[in-house]
Amino acid sequence: MPMAYVLINTEPKHMENVVSTLEKLDAVVEIFPVYGVYDVVAKVQADTMEKLKDIVTWKVRSLDDVRSTITMLVLEEKK
């Protein structure tokens, strides 16, 4: 199953709103608010690579409170 980690930048005052919105998306299976260069890390899964690309592009990256993202596609799952 295609999977990606999306590193998300947002304004600190909008982090809870971004997390709340991500929680409503079925394809987002884990959410990690973090300290550092990025503010939120989201683990996203979909049935196909095309669906994964659509979710990341149109449901995560397009959120009003998201300033920028970096998407890391998982090649294979270990352990």
C-alpha positions as CSV (number, residue, x, y, z in Angstrom):
1,M,0.0,0.0,0.0
2,P,1.6,3.4,-1.0
3,M,2.6,5.5,1.9
4,A,4.2,8.8,2.5
5,Y,5.3,11.0,5.4
6,V,4.4,14.7,4.9
7,L,6.5,17.3,6.8
8,I,4.3,20.3,7.3
9,N,5.2,24.0,8.1
10,T,2.5,26.2,9.6
11,E,2.3,29.2,11.9
12,P,2.4,28.0,15.6
13,K,-1.1,29.6,16.2
14,H,-2.5,27.4,13.4
15,M,-0.9,24.1,14.4
16,E,-4.0,22.8,16.3
17,N,-6.3,23.7,13.4
18,V,-4.0,21.8,10.9
19,V,-3.9,18.8,13.2
20,S,-7.7,18.9,13.7
21,T,-8.3,19.0,9.9
22,L,-5.8,16.1,9.3
23,E,-7.6,14.0,11.9
24,K,-10.7,14.1,9.7
25,L,-8.9,12.6,6.7
26,D,-9.2,8.8,6.5
27,A,-6.0,8.5,4.5
28,V,-4.0,10.2,7.3
29,V,-3.2,7.3,9.7
30,E,-0.8,9.0,12.1
31,I,-0.2,12.7,13.0
32,F,2.8,13.9,15.0
33,P,3.0,17.6,16.2
34,V,6.8,18.1,16.5
35,Y,9.3,20.8,17.5
36,G,12.0,21.7,15.0
37,V,12.1,22.8,11.4
38,Y,8.7,21.4,10.8
39,D,5.5,21.7,12.9
40,V,3.6,18.5,12.0
41,V,4.4,15.2,10.5
42,A,1.6,13.2,8.9
43,K,1.7,9.6,7.8
44,V,-0.6,9.2,4.7
45,Q,-1.7,5.9,3.1
46,A,-3.8,5.2,0.0
47,D,-4.8,2.2,-2.1
48,T,-2.9,3.5,-5.1
49,M,0.0,5.9,-5.8
50,E,-2.4,8.1,-7.8
51,K,-4.8,8.4,-4.8
52,L,-1.9,9.1,-2.5
53,K,-0.7,12.0,-4.8
54,D,-4.2,13.4,-4.9
55,I,-4.6,13.3,-1.2
56,V,-1.3,15.0,-0.5
57,T,-1.8,17.6,-3.2
58,W,-5.4,18.5,-2.8
59,K,-6.2,17.6,0.9
60,V,-3.0,18.3,2.8
61,R,-0.9,20.8,0.8
62,S,-3.9,22.9,-0.1
63,L,-5.0,23.6,3.5
64,D,-5.2,27.3,4.2
65,D,-3.0,27.2,7.3
66,V,-0.2,25.1,5.6
67,R,2.7,27.3,4.6
68,S,4.8,24.5,3.0
69,T,5.4,20.8,2.9
70,I,7.9,18.2,2.0
71,T,6.7,14.7,1.0
72,M,8.7,11.6,1.5
73,L,7.4,8.6,-0.3
74,V,8.1,5.3,1.5
75,L,9.9,2.8,-0.8
76,E,9.3,-0.2,1.5
77,E,8.3,-0.9,5.0
78,K,10.9,-2.6,7.3
79,K,10.5,-4.3,10.7
